[in-house]
Amino acid sequence: MNRIMKTFILSAVLLTFIADCSSKNATIKVDPDQSSAQKAVTIQLTAKDDGGNVRLEADRILSIDLDANPSTGYRWEITEIDEEVLAIESRDYKQRDAEPGMVGVGGTLTLNFKTIAAGKTILKMVYTRPQSGDDDVAKSFSVNVDVR
């Protein structure tokens, strides 16, 4: 084959691979603290990925960063998930930098989910004040998860 044809085929294969492995603005992170044989691949999502799709393999981490401010009484609650496919592993809140003595400063909640087994699930969450009832939803987030 000539060089142009090889370049075209390679480009088409590469673009297909990238489109198949990515989700909107998702980024892939590799944990540098693990050995190369055991590196945990993390798919990172943000609020921009709301309503999107993500495909992962089993034994991977899906990490979602969402704006939050616990001082307002609001918190992110999971309203739908198939825990046989995807399970919450950790929640970590980090307040944004602020001047000393400032209160009510928001930050980022990072939710880490571990893929358990092959299957599909919809992960839905709402940002709500639980004490105010079901009608007090300020934001929502959902993503379709396909574990292979």
C-alpha positions, 0 to 999 in steps of 0.5 A, a space after each residue: 500500500 502506498 503511504 497515503 493509504 496507510 496513513 488514512 487507515 491508521 487515522 481511521 482506526 485511531 479515531 474509532 478507538 478514541 471515540 469508543 473509549 471516551 466520554 464527552 470530557 472524560 479524562 483517564 488518570 493512572 495512579 502513579 503509586 501502583 506498580 506498572 502491572 497493577 495500575 488502576 485506571 480512573 475515568 474522571 467526570 465532572 458536571 459537564 458530563 451530565 447526561 453522558 455515557 461512559 464505558 469502562 472495564 471491571 475493576 476500574 474507578 469512576 471518579 466524579 467531581 461535583 461542586 458542593 457546599 455542605 454549609 448550605 445544608 445541601 448534599 449530593 445523594 445517589 438516587 439510582 444505581 445498580 450496585 451489582 455493576 457499580 458501587 460507591 467506594 469513597 466520598 471526599 470533600 475539599 473546600 476551595 481556598 479562602 481567606 482565614 476566617 471565611 465561612 460558607 465557602 464551597 468546594 468540590 465533592 469527589 465521589 469514587 465508584 468501583 466497577 464490580 461486574 459487567 453490566 449497565 446502570 444509570 447513575 443518578 444523583 441529586 443535590 438536595 437538602 434532605 430535611 426539606 423533602 423531595 421537592 428541594 432539588 437544586 441540581 441533578 447529575 446522571 450518567 449511563 455506565 456500561 461496564 464490560 
